[in-house]
Amino acid sequence: MTVNVSKPAINVREKLAELDKPTGIAGEAMLRAETPQEQFNLIGAGRRNLIMNGAMQVAQRATSVTSVSTEGYKTVDRFKWTMDTTSSVYTLSQSTDVPSGQGFANSFKAETTTADATLDANCQIRFEQRFEGQDVQQLAKGTSNAKSVTLSFWVKAFQTGTYILNLQDTDNSRLIAATYTVNSSATWEYKTVTFAGDTTGAFTNDNNISLVVHWYLSAGSNYTSGTLASAWESLTTANRAVSQTVDIADSTSNYWQITGVQLEVGKVATPFEHRSYGEELALCQRYFQTLANGELVGSKNTPTRMRITGKLVTEMRAQPTVSRVSGTTVVFQGVGVGVSSTNTAAAQGANSGLRFMAFDLDGFPSLDNRSYGGADASSTTAVFHVDAEL
């Protein structure tokens, strides 16, 4: 005789929740992890954070810049300030105001110093970081195994309300967007947002821009009149910032701060991966370096022009551009003679490689054929920026 016995299905997670002994936050995260890789990340094995300088430690250009009315890399390294069609003006700084007890020493802060109360349709203000394609291959984008990613960060702002985040695939012109909410004014809050993987459009495996993370701080109707791109789609401008309720430009009371930025594979935000200042600096110097007069050498090119060269501290992403950004005097010391230039024009004829820079500078008197070493003989000695940013 055959006896058939049937039993109802058991939901293991529900049964575990009924146990008297709690699993705790970490245990629950392990249970929610859907792949071995996510569990691997949760126990802290390997490098996780794709963001560079997420703790805002490195600020090679400046720790504070006032009267900012144009876009560009201004203060903390690897983060770009983007603004279009607005007459508002800002102070951008590397601030020491940070969330308590989280191990951070710095944050990025944007303060509105001149307001623009009229939000033009084409106005947008964003904070962003850009990634090389070869650095995001692990996301398996454009394959059936495309990975979800989680973005986490600490934010503090004067304005409460809904803010928009974007991930943009610049190789295939694709976009996904999400919201986060600042609930309390002038209060540090921790935010996490998970973006699904994209099975369409692979990232190019090279040193060019492929992925951008955007934090929207202002968005006109050209960016808010559609339907929020809550799933990956072909980039439509009107779908970028739908539901953005905050405009940092509308009052001089406004400010926005951020630190502890982490982008990692998986659907669970893990504790911030703190890296040493030296590690973060080296990562940032692939994109940007500064060299002062005393770190350079020169030789005669014409009777009044010197070919100036300097060794870069690390290989850069691509051939950089060189610009003279400060100082009224370039001083070089030869054997028994010092020569100087007060020509404040930008460097000319830059011909840099990935590990060195070389450019010409005019305005030197009666050069001979000797070699000259850079001399820091003045507080106004020139500083040069070497830039290979995305």
Sequence and secondary structure as in RCSB ss.txt:
>XXXX:A:sequence
MTVNVSKPAINVREKLAELDKPTGIAGEAMLRAETPQEQFNLIGAGRRNLIMNGAMQVAQRATSVTSVSTEGYKT
VDRFKWTMDTTSSVYTLSQSTDVPSGQGFANSFKAETTTADATLDANCQIRFEQRFEGQDVQQLAKGTSNAKSVT
LSFWVKAFQTGTYILNLQDTDNSRLIAATYTVNSSATWEYKTVTFAGDTTGAFTNDNNISLVVHWYLSAGSNYTS
GTLASAWESLTTANRAVSQTVDIADSTSNYWQITGVQLEVGKVATPFEHRSYGEELALCQRYFQTLANGELVGSK
NTPTRMRITGKLVTEMRAQPTVSRVSGTTVVFQGVGVGVSSTNTAAAQGANSGLRFMAFDLDGFPSLDNRSYGGA
DASSTTAVFHVDAEL
>XXXX:A:secstr
           HHHHHHHSSS  HHHHHHHHH  SHHHHHHHTT S     SSTT    SS SEEEEE S B  S
STT EEEEES   EEEEEEES   TTSS   EEEEEEEE   S  TT EEEEEEEEEGGGSGGG TTSTT   EE
EEEEEEESS EEEEEEEEETTTTEEEEEEEEE STT  EEEEEEE    S    SSSSEEEEEEEEEEE HHHHS
S    S EE  GGGSSTT    GGG TT EEEEEEEEEEESSS        HHHHHHHHHTTEEEEEGGG EEEE
EETTEEEEEEE SS  SS  EEEEEE SBEEEEETTEEEEE   S  BS    SSEEEEEEE  SS  SSEEEE 
  STTB EEEEE   
